[in-house]
Amino acid sequence: MLSSFAAAQQTTCTRILTMRDAQRCTASIPDKTPELLPDHVYSLPELIDLAENANPETRIAWAAARAQLERAGVERAAYLPVLAFAAQGSDVRAIVPFPQPIAPRGYVTVEQPIAKAQLELEYALLDFRRGARFDASRDAALASTLRLGRTHQQVAYNTATLFAKAQLENGRLEAAKTILHTAETLAENAQSQFDNGRTTLPDLQNAQAGVAEARFALVSAEGSAKKSRLALTEALGVEPTTDILLAAQHQFTPEDELAPKVDDLIHAAWKQRPDLLARADDLKSAQANIESAHAAYLPAVKLAATGGQTATWPSADWGQLGYANVSTWSAAVNLRWEIFNGARSHEVAAARAEARSASEEQRAQQDRVTREVWQAYVDLQTAFEQQRAAKAFLDSTQTSYDSSLEAYQYGVRSLVDVVQAERQLAQARLASVDAEAQLSLSAAALTFATGAGVQP
């Protein structure tokens, strides 16, 4: 039923369970914006693929997810040591007090140039916060990547909606052409009857007015079709144009009707909707922040070590000082434990409040998902009923028009009866086109609400 829409959705960013999944989802994005091919007839899956590569919203979400993933990498790097190379060149001239009579003036002036090059190592041996901080950043990265997946689905849904609307306007255009042809046929019959003296001039003029009305409707339909194609290309993220060829509209059949129960669709949405799964990861991230705030009460132990070469050649205005060029090193283990910090209790309280907020947001999102699935399900059921009713309406009005026209040709019905039947047939044609378009829109809405394709 929804295969054309679901088949084109990107699925790599909708099931994010690990950091590896997130990295695969955000691995790359096309550098160049794709362009429309002038003579190519585009199907819905092709347009969705084009939109996901060209639409700015997709690129913005990708950049946000990639940035959050890199921030998680920064937190994971806290488990690794920091190794740095440092070089120093300096010169100091200082006064050094010295007792007399060794130093006649009671001091000596010393100048000490130093050149030093060394490696510096820092390593956190014990840090209770880094694990919680990494968990929080990892869950935030997973949530951001899932939102990227939902953005893909949003772009796909918007494209499907505008595609259906463009198909609707194309269908109305074809219906307007058929209505004009029907009006012209009626006018030709009226002219023939008038020439044979079997109808009046007002009846002929009434038929000719119907042709003029149909031509006006055709011009309006042509303008609406062009504007719908313009809106579609703009949503794709390419240069807006009306020169795009679209594949024929999918015709739904009774076999396409809903088979899954609404409860099954709701539970599927709870398990599959990327935005709802992102809320769950937001809650995990907030809970990890609580652990991080509590861990601030615990001590931290760090190792600091240096090793390198130091050269100095000091001089003094009294006496002789020696030149040195030797290897130097240092090593220290530092323990830091904050016994009292007035901000700690506030940090814990703030983290708990954020976790409560994330929990309520998750619950509200789940309720919103349930409502959206219910609404889309009811809309789709209604659309199927409207399609059946529109088909019956079209069949009956076509039969009525054919009978009225034939009876008019034999002189047993008036032109007024034929015109009335013609107008009903025109309404039925437009109603049939609208019903097909509404069915496509409702099917896309249900797919979007569940977060995945619904199998018949």
Secondary structure, DSSP 8 states (H G I E B T S, - for coil): --HHHHTTS--TTT---SHHHHHHHTS---SS-----TT-EE-HHHHHHHHHHH-HHHHHHHHHHHHHHHHHHHHHGGGS-EEEEEEEEEEEEEEEE--TTTSTTSEEEEEEEEEEEEEEEEEEEEEHHHHHHHHHHHHHHHHHHHHHHHHHHHHHHHHHHHHHHHHHHHHHHHHHHHHHHHHHHHHHHHHHHHHTTSS-HHHHHHHHHHHHHHHHHHHHHHHHHHHHHHHHHHHHTS---S--EE-------GGGS--S-HHHHHHHHHHH-HHHHHHHHHHHHHHHHHHHHHHTTS-EEEEEEEEEEEEE--EESSS----EEEEEEEEEEEEE--S--TTHHHHHHHHHHHHHHHHHHHHHHHHHHHHHHHHHHHHHHHHHHHHHHHHHHHHHHHHHHHHHHHHHHTTSS-HHHHHHHHHHHHHHHHHHHHHHHHHHHHHHHHHHHHTS----
